Amino acid sequence: MNILLIGPYPPPLGGNSVHIQRLLSLLQAAHHRVKVLDIFSTNHAASKPAEVLVLTGGVLRKLAKLRAAASNTPPDTIVHIHVSAMRRFKWFAPLLLVLFWRQPKVMTIHSGSFIEQTSTTWIRLYVKQILRWFSQIIVVNEEQIQHLKTLGIPLEKIDVIPAFLPPTPDISGIPPEITTARGNKMLAVTSGYLTPIYHYDLLIDCIAQLDPQKYHFIFSFYNTIDPEYKAHIYGRLEQLNNVSISHDLPPNVFAGILSQSDVYVRTTLTDGDAVAVREALYFNKTVFASDCVKRPAACHLFKTGDSQDLLRLFSDKAENHAQQEAAETQFQRILTVYEKAQRLAHKVEKK
């Protein structure tokens, strides 16, 4: 198949961009002809593979490059667009739909914030008109399906596929203080943007009540930073002596840390599917996660925003006994969506 992935490619890091990076590698390994069009990246100076086209320059130059890319894309190419909460994309979407009108189009919506961002009446009507032009829509959780149903999107156009593809852990890049702590203490990891939606205060409240001789906590931040929130969280973390902090670790190094840890903690107030949760389960690690969305069956849940309920899980020393779904099936399900989009496109052509 010919496939064009549209979305961010690392750097910058993020669940969306890392997913595209891994999907590109898997598609290439399966001998598909695939390219990436990075229309969202702000880091144009970074070195990226030859298959990745990054739009650079002013607005007119970017538009010219985008038009050229669309003109050079064969009609039988599957155009797979990856978005998070559609904040920017919904305004940019009509242009893409016009430029790629010939190709079958698939969208993956990664972020749980998509629901909140598309809840007002006129935005709902606008987004509904955008989504109707896609052959298939991939969402990452059941909550997103229910929201799309309220927008009037037919169920046959929607597929739930968690945005998880298997990582390759790199333990050589793990910071020394984490390596030293391993074996002597229980290692607990959390990760995400440095923004209030991740609600790191909840975990910090628990850390203050746990024995520092028994636990070491790793906060791995990446991509987006809210300066005021960063100052607040750092002010609290600096008072703790059993915490390591990292920024923008390479995805495989973060996977290496997860593979060497004991627990992954997800304290978010809202969520999509949380790739890091599935990565931790892939390495057969215990996961403590807020119940703000439906989580994989192997997770141990606590009430969203309730630090005492999270502390209970640490006290119970819950262990992971369930098996995570094989990661390879996610990739095969994406290929099935592509094939479905191709069949629909052929039916339209025959009419």
Protein Blocks (a to p, Z undefined) as FASTA:
>chain_A
ZZddeddddddddfklmmmmmmmmmmmmnopacddddfkbcblmbccdfklccdedjfkl
mmmmmmmmmmmpcfklccddddfkommmmmmmmmmmmmmmmpccddddfbfklmmmmmbf
klmmmmmmmmmmpfbdcdfbfklmmmmmmnopafklpccddfbdcddddfklgcfklmmm
gojaccdddeddddfklommlmmmmmmmpcfklpccddddehjacfklmmmmmmmmmmpc
bbccdehiafklmmmmmmmmmbdcdfbfbdckommlmmmmmnopacdddfkbccdfkbcc
ddehiaklmmmmmmnopacfbdcddfklmmmmmmmmmmmmmmmmmmmmmZZ
